[in-house]
Amino acid sequence: MRGRWLGAQRIELEACASTNDEAARLARAGASHGTIVIAQAQTAGRGRDGRPWASPPGAGLYLSAVLRPPLPLALVPPMTLAIGIGVCDAARASGAIAQLKWPNDVLVEGRKLAGVLVEAQSQGARLEAVIVGIGVNLGGDLPPEIAGSAITLAEAARRGGAPPPDRAAFLACLLDKVESWLDRYTAGGLAAIVPVWQARMAPGLRARATVGGLPIIGELTGMAEDGSLVLRDAAGTIHTIRSGDVEVIRPTPIAALAPLAVTPGRGRAAGVLPPAR
């Protein structure tokens, strides 16, 4: 399998600071839609909110793409959800029992397998390009600082009863799946992806949301048709979160709802995700 347009132009590097930075530079220089940059290692890989992404040589897939979708700037942030579906499906095709954590992580047994970073380039309200970064832990030994919270595709496949994935085959599958879901999102918007994303959502996700200045703690039960998060608090009350800060915690049974002790990533409700910077 190979993407029809995603990866048609490909640049492979031994190492770089950040594939997203390289792709952004290429986009400003006029790189075509679907151009991808792949590095064997990153010295300054990053995730959402600038958090570091461990990128040791040969241990992961570090990929960024230049996209020029026919979308208004406001519809770029939810692309993260569509890309996440593609990454999750590629992991599943390799034998991993993968699930999604809002808004941009792929998990296996509650441990992080992959992440997505979407950054927009614009002139005023006009979208120039979208830089999509995808990081996947493929194999080898994880750095000690993340070994307890992350998992490699090789380990995930083994736990799922599958052989270790071939890097080239996984890349081809990933490009095919991500391209397919990006096309569906571009054509059909959130309605085309919300039910699918929800079907792959990791169960028992805890979250703290701030809506109208008031804190709400509960379990995420899914997404509404407009991409808003649906949260059920410990009293069973349902809250639809369209705006406000949201902190998503690793999967935990709803019965265990208690004061939060984990420092998670921050974002906003899926329907109103802020443009990445």
Backbone torsions as a table, in degrees:
resi	resn	phi	psi	omega
1	MET	NA	141.6	177.4
2	ARG	-150.4	138.0	179.7
3	GLY	-58.7	146.1	179.6
4	ARG	-75.9	-38.4	178.3
5	TRP	-122.9	-27.7	-179.8
6	LEU	-76.7	113.5	-177.4
7	GLY	94.3	6.7	177.1
8	ALA	-61.1	-34.5	171.1
9	GLN	-112.2	127.3	-172.7
10	ARG	-134.6	133.9	176.3
11	ILE	-122.3	124.0	-178.6
12	GLU	-114.6	130.6	-176.0
13	LEU	-121.8	147.7	173.3
14	GLU	-68.4	-44.3	-179.5
15	ALA	-158.8	155.2	174.5
16	CYS	-158.2	170.1	176.0
17	ALA	-66.5	-51.5	-178.2
18	SER	-154.9	128.0	177.3
19	THR	-64.6	-30.8	176.6
20	ASN	-64.1	-39.6	177.9
21	ASP	-65.6	-40.3	178.0
22	GLU	-64.3	-44.2	179.7
23	ALA	-65.4	-37.0	178.1
24	ALA	-63.5	-40.6	178.3
25	ARG	-63.9	-43.1	178.6
26	LEU	-64.8	-38.1	178.6
27	ALA	-62.3	-43.0	178.7
28	ARG	-64.9	-26.1	178.8
29	ALA	-87.2	1.6	175.7
30	GLY	100.6	16.5	179.7
31	ALA	-55.2	144.4	-175.5
32	SER	-77.0	160.0	176.8
33	HIS	-56.5	127.2	177.8
34	GLY	95.6	-3.3	176.4
35	THR	-63.2	135.1	179.4
36	ILE	-123.2	150.5	174.7
37	VAL	-121.0	128.7	179.0
38	ILE	-125.1	134.0	178.1
39	ALA	-123.7	147.5	175.1
40	GLN	-75.4	-23.8	178.7
41	ALA	-156.2	153.4	173.6
42	GLN	-124.7	140.9	177.4
43	THR	-96.0	-14.9	179.3
44	ALA	-143.6	45.5	177.4
45	GLY	-63.4	147.8	-176.7
46	ARG	-142.9	155.7	173.4
47	GLY	-112.1	-154.5	-179.4
48	ARG	-64.5	148.2	178.8
49	ASP	58.9	24.0	176.6
50	GLY	76.3	8.7	179.6
51	ARG	-67.3	141.9	-176.6
52	PRO	-67.7	146.1	174.4
53	TRP	-117.4	114.4	-179.4
54	ALA	-60.7	126.5	-173.4
55	SER	-135.5	60.2	-179.1
56	PRO	-67.2	153.4	-176.9
57	PRO	-57.0	130.0	173.0
58	GLY	71.7	-2.4	-174.8
59	ALA	-91.0	-16.5	-175.8
60	GLY	-143.5	174.6	171.9
61	LEU	-103.4	116.7	-178.5
62	TYR	-116.7	105.8	-168.6
63	LEU	-135.3	139.0	172.6
64	SER	-134.6	147.3	-177.4
65	ALA	-126.7	147.2	172.5
66	VAL	-97.8	119.3	178.6
67	LEU	-118.7	144.5	175.3
68	ARG	-130.3	68.3	-175.8
69	PRO	-75.3	152.0	178.3
70	PRO	-82.2	65.3	-175.2
71	LEU	-130.0	150.0	169.9
72	PRO	-70.6	157.7	-176.9
73	LEU	-55.5	-36.6	-176.4
74	ALA	-64.6	-21.5	-178.0
75	LEU	-96.7	6.3	178.8
76	VAL	-74.5	-47.5	-174.2
77	PRO	-54.2	-42.5	179.4
78	PRO	-66.5	-7.7	173.7
79	MET	-56.8	-27.9	177.7
80	THR	-52.9	-40.3	-178.2
81	LEU	-66.3	-43.0	-179.9
82	ALA	-64.8	-42.1	179.6
83	ILE	-65.1	-40.0	178.0
84	GLY	-57.9	-40.1	177.8
85	ILE	-60.7	-44.3	-179.8
86	GLY	-62.4	-43.1	178.8
87	VAL	-64.9	-42.6	178.7
88	CYS	-61.0	-44.0	-179.1
89	ASP	-66.6	-36.2	177.3
90	ALA	-66.2	-39.6	177.5
91	ALA	-64.4	-41.2	178.6
92	ARG	-64.5	-36.8	178.3
93	ALA	-64.7	-21.8	177.2
94	SER	-90.5	1.3	177.4
95	GLY	102.8	-2.0	-179.8
96	ALA	-81.3	140.5	176.0
97	ILE	-88.2	78.1	-170.5
98	ALA	-92.8	148.2	177.5
99	GLN	-139.3	167.3	-176.4
100	LEU	-106.8	142.3	173.4
101	LYS	-120.7	125.5	-177.8
102	TRP	-61.6	141.0	-6.3
103	PRO	-100.3	-7.9	-166.1
104	ASN	-143.0	17.5	-177.2
105	ASP	-113.9	148.3	170.5
106	VAL	-111.8	127.0	-176.0
107	LEU	-115.4	153.5	167.3
108	VAL	-133.3	119.1	-178.3
109	GLU	54.0	38.0	177.5
110	GLY	80.0	0.6	-179.8
111	ARG	-107.4	146.0	-172.4
112	LYS	-78.0	123.7	177.2
113	LEU	-100.5	-38.9	-173.8
114	ALA	-152.6	161.4	177.4
115	GLY	-143.1	158.7	-178.6
116	VAL	-126.9	138.6	176.6
117	LEU	-130.5	121.9	-179.8
118	VAL	-114.4	125.2	-180.0
119	GLU	-129.5	134.3	-176.7
120	ALA	-103.5	143.0	169.0
121	GLN	-110.3	128.4	-175.9
122	SER	-144.6	159.6	170.9
123	GLN	-118.3	102.4	-173.7
124	GLY	63.6	-125.7	179.1
125	ALA	-91.6	1.0	-176.9
126	ARG	-94.2	126.9	179.8
127	LEU	-77.2	126.9	176.3
128	GLU	-95.1	-48.6	-178.6
129	ALA	-162.4	159.7	174.2
130	VAL	-121.3	129.9	176.5
131	ILE	-103.6	119.9	-177.7
132	VAL	-110.7	117.6	176.0
133	GLY	-103.8	135.4	178.1
134	ILE	-129.8	124.8	175.5
135	GLY	-119.3	128.6	-179.9
136	VAL	-129.1	128.7	173.7
137	ASN	-77.0	109.4	-174.5
138	LEU	-88.2	-48.2	-176.6
139	GLY	-173.6	-173.4	-178.4
140	GLY	80.7	-169.0	-179.1
141	ASP	-88.7	126.9	177.1
142	LEU	-74.7	149.1	175.8
143	PRO	-57.1	144.5	-176.0
144	PRO	-54.3	-33.6	-175.5
145	GLU	-70.2	-16.1	179.4
146	ILE	-122.7	-0.3	-174.7
147	ALA	-58.1	-31.2	-178.7
148	GLY	-82.1	-18.6	-175.5
149	SER	-114.8	-3.4	-177.9
150	ALA	-122.6	168.2	179.8
151	ILE	-147.1	150.5	177.4
152	THR	-95.5	159.2	177.6
153	LEU	-64.5	-34.8	178.5
154	ALA	-61.7	-45.4	178.9
155	GLU	-67.8	-40.9	-179.2
156	ALA	-64.0	-40.1	178.1
157	ALA	-65.1	-42.2	178.9
158	ARG	-60.7	-42.7	178.5
159	ARG	-65.2	-27.8	177.8
160	GLY	-87.7	3.8	177.5
161	GLY	82.3	20.3	-178.6
162	ALA	-113.5	158.8	177.5
163	PRO	-73.2	163.8	177.5
164	PRO	-59.0	136.3	-177.0
165	PRO	-73.4	147.5	173.2
166	ASP	-81.2	131.9	-175.5
167	ARG	-57.9	-48.5	-177.4
168	ALA	-64.4	-41.0	179.4
169	ALA	-66.1	-39.8	179.0
170	PHE	-65.4	-41.8	179.2
171	LEU	-60.2	-45.0	179.5
172	ALA	-61.2	-42.7	178.5
173	CYS	-65.0	-42.5	-180.0
174	LEU	-60.3	-48.0	179.6
175	LEU	-60.0	-41.5	-179.8
176	ASP	-63.5	-46.7	-177.2
177	LYS	-68.4	-45.4	-178.4
178	VAL	-64.5	-43.7	178.4
179	GLU	-58.8	-44.4	-178.8
180	SER	-59.3	-45.0	-177.6
181	TRP	-75.6	-29.4	173.2
182	LEU	-65.8	-40.9	177.3
183	ASP	-61.9	-41.4	-179.8
184	ARG	-66.3	-39.7	179.0
185	TYR	-67.1	-43.5	179.9
186	THR	-60.6	-38.5	-177.8
187	ALA	-80.4	-37.0	-171.2
188	GLY	-119.1	-3.5	178.8
189	GLY	68.1	-161.1	-176.3
190	LEU	-60.9	-32.4	-178.7
191	ALA	-59.5	-27.1	-178.3
192	ALA	-81.4	-16.4	-174.0
193	ILE	-121.5	-23.7	-175.4
194	VAL	-57.8	-49.0	-179.6
195	PRO	-61.5	-36.6	-179.1
196	VAL	-70.3	-43.4	177.8
197	TRP	-61.2	-43.2	-177.9
198	GLN	-63.9	-35.6	179.3
199	ALA	-66.2	-21.4	179.9
200	ARG	-103.4	3.1	-175.6
201	MET	-69.2	133.5	176.8
202	ALA	-62.9	133.8	-178.8
203	PRO	-76.7	157.0	172.6
204	GLY	72.7	23.1	179.0
205	LEU	-72.3	126.7	176.6
206	ARG	-93.4	149.8	179.4
207	ALA	-150.6	152.7	169.1
208	ARG	-115.0	124.0	179.3
209	ALA	-118.6	148.1	174.7
210	THR	-117.2	112.4	-177.1
211	VAL	-125.9	121.8	-178.9
212	GLY	60.9	29.9	179.5
213	GLY	81.9	-1.0	-178.4
214	LEU	-107.3	133.3	179.0
215	PRO	-80.1	140.4	176.1
216	ILE	-131.9	132.0	178.2
217	ILE	-121.2	134.4	179.1
218	GLY	-177.7	-164.2	-179.0
219	GLU	-103.7	135.1	174.6
220	LEU	-78.8	123.3	-177.8
221	THR	-104.6	-3.5	177.9
222	GLY	148.7	-160.6	178.1
223	MET	-128.4	146.2	174.4
224	ALA	-77.6	171.7	-176.7
225	GLU	-60.7	-28.0	-179.4
226	ASP	-88.6	7.1	179.0
227	GLY	89.9	-1.0	177.5
228	SER	-68.0	147.4	177.0
229	LEU	-78.3	143.2	176.0
230	VAL	-111.8	122.3	-174.5
231	LEU	-124.5	134.4	175.7
232	ARG	-111.3	122.3	-178.9
233	ASP	-82.7	177.9	-174.8
234	ALA	-63.1	-22.3	178.1
235	ALA	-86.3	-2.9	179.6
236	GLY	91.2	1.6	179.4
237	THR	-75.0	135.7	-179.0
238	ILE	-95.0	131.7	177.9
239	HIS	-122.7	130.1	173.5
240	THR	-100.1	118.0	-170.9
241	ILE	-105.0	109.1	179.9
242	ARG	-100.1	-19.9	179.5
243	SER	-153.5	173.1	-178.7
244	GLY	99.1	156.1	-178.9
245	ASP	-70.8	143.7	178.9
246	VAL	-133.1	132.7	174.3
247	GLU	-113.5	119.7	-178.5
248	VAL	-102.8	131.1	-176.8
249	ILE	-105.4	159.2	178.9
250	ARG	-58.7	157.1	-175.8
251	PRO	-53.5	130.2	178.3
252	THR	-147.7	136.8	179.3
253	PRO	-56.3	145.6	-179.3
254	ILE	-59.7	-30.1	-179.6
255	ALA	-65.4	-18.2	-176.9
256	ALA	-92.7	9.4	-179.4
257	LEU	-53.6	127.3	-176.1
258	ALA	-162.0	175.3	175.9
259	PRO	-52.6	134.7	-173.2
260	LEU	-78.6	140.2	-177.8
261	ALA	-123.2	-1.0	-177.4
262	VAL	-103.0	141.6	176.2
263	THR	-95.5	104.1	-175.7
264	PRO	-94.9	-179.2	172.1
265	GLY	-77.1	155.2	-179.3
266	ARG	-111.2	149.8	176.7
267	GLY	-161.9	-158.1	176.0
268	ARG	-133.1	168.0	-178.8
269	ALA	-53.6	145.4	-170.2
270	ALA	-57.3	-34.0	-178.5
271	GLY	-70.7	-18.0	-176.8
272	VAL	-133.8	36.4	177.7
273	LEU	-56.9	132.6	-179.1
274	PRO	-72.4	146.3	175.4
275	PRO	-56.4	135.6	178.6
276	ALA	-70.4	152.4	-179.7
277	ARG	-122.1	NA	NA
